[in-house]
Amino acid sequence: MADMSTNSAKILRRLKGLRDTLEPNEVPLLNEPGIWDGGQEEYGRRSMPCDIVITNQRVLGYALTTFPRKRLFLDALPLSTINTVSLRERTHEPIFRELLVSDGQRKVYIRAPRKQILVLYDGLRSAVEKTAAQEEGADEPQTAHQTPIYGKQDIRVPFERSAFTTALLFTGGLLFEILGVVAWVMTQSVQIGLPLCIAGFLAVSIAIGQRRQLRQKH
């Protein structure tokens, strides 16, 4: 109990403003950095880099920025409504893993490196199971809590369509454009610099198009 209180206090000190967003009797249990995709347009995009916080009541995506102006990102699912928790691994994406969390009406995708995603998976499963046990053991009548489905899933994505490849294509395209401009200036030769610039522009354009397709499929 003391360890939980100490860990909760550390989380509240580390995440400024989190205390003000918690509900009555809500206690943070763990947090890990990640990317939250709740299918909502926040900050002009669906995927939001933030802290993933698991409490005794909810799983939250939380981020508070104060510069250049104060902005709060907060999205959450109550533990009592969660009926699916799936750990997903996409082929050709060696860095990030994905956690699918759903309440039957809405799906939230949480992405993080393998170590962090496993911690979140275990922590979320433990928190959901404790919530279900508390509801079943309560004195007052409760609505039957549906036992969540836990699982692991391999998602095979064609290499040319994976998010990892799209990022590589975008980065490589920018580098080609920069090299093209530098070569053009250094050599004063259109024949050397222009092809690199064109190749970079095409790579960036393709990457942007693939990124839009990936977002639409979500």
C-alpha positions as CSV (number, residue, x, y, z in Angstrom):
1,M,0.0,0.0,0.0
2,A,2.9,2.3,0.9
3,D,4.6,1.5,-2.4
4,M,1.4,2.3,-4.4
5,S,1.1,5.7,-2.5
6,T,4.7,6.5,-3.2
7,N,4.4,5.6,-6.9
8,S,1.2,7.6,-7.2
9,A,2.9,10.6,-5.6
10,K,5.8,10.4,-8.0
11,I,3.5,10.3,-11.0
12,L,1.5,13.3,-9.7
13,R,4.8,15.3,-9.2
14,R,6.1,14.3,-12.6
15,L,2.9,15.1,-14.6
16,K,2.0,18.7,-13.7
17,G,-1.7,19.4,-13.7
18,L,-2.7,15.7,-13.7
19,R,-4.1,16.0,-10.2
20,D,-6.7,18.6,-11.4
21,T,-8.0,16.2,-14.0
22,L,-8.6,13.2,-11.7
23,E,-12.0,12.2,-10.5
24,P,-13.0,11.7,-6.8
25,N,-11.0,8.8,-5.3
26,E,-9.0,8.3,-8.5
27,V,-5.4,7.3,-8.0
28,P,-2.7,7.0,-10.7
29,L,-1.1,3.6,-10.7
30,L,1.5,3.8,-13.5
31,N,2.4,5.9,-16.6
32,E,4.6,5.4,-19.6
33,P,5.3,7.6,-22.7
34,G,3.4,6.7,-25.8
35,I,1.2,7.8,-28.7
36,W,-2.6,7.9,-28.1
37,D,-4.9,7.6,-31.1
38,G,-8.5,7.8,-30.0
39,G,-9.9,8.6,-33.5
40,Q,-10.4,12.2,-32.5
41,E,-8.9,15.3,-34.1
42,E,-6.8,16.8,-31.3
43,Y,-4.1,19.4,-32.0
44,G,-5.1,19.0,-35.7
45,R,-4.2,15.3,-35.7
46,R,-5.5,12.0,-34.5
47,S,-2.2,10.6,-33.0
48,M,-1.0,12.4,-30.0
49,P,2.4,11.9,-28.3
50,C,1.6,12.0,-24.6
51,D,1.8,10.2,-21.3
52,I,-0.3,7.0,-21.0
53,V,-1.7,6.9,-17.4
54,I,-3.4,4.0,-15.8
55,T,-5.4,4.8,-12.7
56,N,-7.7,2.7,-10.5
57,Q,-10.6,4.1,-12.6
58,R,-9.5,4.9,-16.1
59,V,-6.8,4.7,-18.8
60,L,-5.8,8.2,-20.0
61,G,-3.9,9.9,-22.7
62,Y,-2.5,13.0,-21.0
63,A,-0.4,15.9,-22.1
64,L,-0.1,19.5,-20.8
65,T,2.0,22.1,-22.6
66,T,2.5,25.7,-21.3
67,F,4.5,27.2,-24.1
68,P,3.7,29.2,-26.2
69,R,0.3,28.9,-24.6
70,K,-1.4,26.5,-22.2
71,R,-3.0,23.5,-23.9
72,L,-4.4,20.3,-22.4
73,F,-4.8,17.0,-24.1
74,L,-6.9,14.6,-22.2
75,D,-8.8,11.5,-23.4
76,A,-9.8,8.5,-21.4
77,L,-11.7,5.2,-21.2
78,P,-13.2,4.0,-17.9
79,L,-11.8,0.6,-16.8
80,S,-15.3,-0.7,-16.0
81,T,-16.4,-0.3,-19.7
82,I,-13.3,-2.0,-21.3
83,N,-14.2,-5.3,-23.0
84,T,-11.2,-5.8,-25.3
85,V,-7.4,-5.4,-24.7
86,S,-5.3,-6.7,-27.6
87,L,-1.5,-6.5,-27.9
88,R,-0.7,-6.0,-31.6
89,E,2.6,-6.3,-33.5
90,R,2.8,-5.0,-37.0
91,T,5.3,-6.5,-39.4
92,H,8.1,-4.2,-40.7
93,E,7.7,-1.9,-37.7
94,P,10.6,-3.0,-35.4
95,I,10.4,-0.1,-32.9
96,F,6.7,0.4,-31.9
97,R,4.1,-2.1,-30.7
98,E,0.4,-1.3,-30.5
99,L,-2.3,-1.8,-27.8
100,L,-5.9,-1.9,-28.9
101,V,-8.3,-1.0,-26.1
102,S,-12.1,-1.0,-26.7
103,D,-15.3,-0.6,-24.8
104,G,-17.4,-2.0,-27.7
105,Q,-18.4,1.4,-28.9
106,R,-15.0,3.0,-29.4
107,K,-11.5,1.9,-30.1
108,V,-8.3,3.5,-28.8
109,Y,-4.9,2.6,-30.2
110,I,-1.8,3.1,-27.9
111,R,1.6,2.9,-29.5
112,A,4.9,2.6,-27.7
113,P,8.3,0.8,-27.8
114,R,8.1,-2.9,-26.9
115,K,9.2,-2.5,-23.3
116,Q,6.7,0.2,-22.5
117,I,3.8,-1.4,-24.3
118,L,4.3,-4.7,-22.3
119,V,4.3,-2.7,-19.1
120,L,1.1,-1.0,-20.1
121,Y,-0.5,-4.2,-21.2
122,D,0.2,-5.9,-17.9
123,G,-0.7,-2.9,-15.9
124,L,-4.0,-2.3,-17.7
125,R,-5.0,-5.9,-17.4
126,S,-4.3,-5.9,-13.7
127,A,-6.3,-2.7,-13.2
128,V,-9.3,-3.9,-15.2
129,E,-9.4,-7.2,-13.3
130,K,-9.2,-5.5,-9.9
131,T,-12.1,-3.1,-11.0
132,A,-14.2,-6.1,-12.0
133,A,-13.5,-7.9,-8.7
134,Q,-14.4,-4.9,-6.7
135,E,-17.7,-4.5,-8.6
136,E,-18.6,-8.1,-8.1
137,G,-17.8,-7.9,-4.4
138,A,-19.7,-4.7,-3.7
139,D,-22.7,-4.9,-1.3
140,E,-25.1,-2.9,-3.6
141,P,-26.4,-4.5,-6.8
142,Q,-24.2,-3.8,-9.8
143,T,-24.6,-4.3,-13.5
144,A,-22.8,-7.5,-14.5
145,H,-19.3,-6.7,-15.6
146,Q,-18.4,-8.3,-18.9
147,T,-15.2,-10.2,-18.7
148,P,-12.7,-8.5,-21.1
149,I,-11.1,-10.4,-23.9
150,Y,-7.3,-10.3,-23.8
151,G,-5.2,-11.3,-26.7
152,K,-2.1,-10.9,-28.9
153,Q,-2.2,-10.3,-32.6
154,D,0.2,-10.2,-35.4
155,I,-0.8,-7.7,-38.2
156,R,1.0,-8.4,-41.4
157,V,1.3,-5.1,-43.3
158,P,2.9,-5.0,-46.8
159,F,6.3,-3.4,-46.5
160,E,5.6,-0.6,-48.9
161,R,2.5,0.4,-46.8
162,S,3.9,0.2,-43.3
163,A,4.2,3.3,-41.1
164,F,7.9,2.6,-40.6
165,T,8.5,2.5,-44.3
166,T,6.5,5.7,-44.8
167,A,8.7,7.5,-42.2
168,L,11.8,6.2,-43.9
169,L,10.5,7.4,-47.3
170,F,9.6,10.8,-45.9
171,T,13.0,11.3,-44.2
172,G,14.9,10.0,-47.2
173,G,13.0,12.4,-49.5
174,L,13.9,15.4,-47.3
175,L,17.6,14.3,-47.3
176,F,17.6,14.0,-51.1
177,E,16.0,17.5,-51.4
178,I,18.7,19.0,-49.2
179,L,21.5,17.2,-51.0
180,G,20.1,18.3,-54.3
181,V,20.1,22.0,-53.2
182,V,23.6,21.7,-51.7
183,A,24.9,20.0,-54.9
184,W,23.2,22.6,-57.1
185,V,24.8,25.5,-55.1
186,M,28.3,23.8,-54.9
187,T,28.6,22.7,-58.5
188,Q,26.3,25.3,-60.2
189,S,25.1,22.4,-62.2
190,V,21.4,21.9,-62.9
191,Q,22.1,18.4,-64.2
192,I,23.5,17.3,-60.8
193,G,21.2,19.1,-58.4
194,L,17.9,19.0,-60.1
195,P,17.5,15.1,-60.3
196,L,18.2,14.8,-56.6
197,C,15.6,17.5,-55.8
198,I,13.0,15.8,-58.0
199,A,13.7,12.4,-56.4
200,G,13.3,13.9,-53.0
201,F,10.1,15.7,-53.8
202,L,8.6,12.5,-55.3
203,A,9.6,10.5,-52.2
204,V,8.0,13.0,-49.8
205,S,4.8,13.2,-51.9
206,I,4.5,9.4,-51.9
207,A,5.1,9.3,-48.1
208,I,2.4,11.9,-47.5
209,G,0.0,10.0,-49.6
210,Q,0.7,6.7,-47.9
211,R,0.3,8.4,-44.5
212,R,-3.1,9.6,-45.4
213,Q,-4.2,6.2,-46.5
214,L,-3.0,4.6,-43.3
215,R,-5.0,7.2,-41.3
216,Q,-8.1,6.6,-43.3
217,K,-7.9,2.8,-42.7
218,H,-8.0,3.4,-39.0
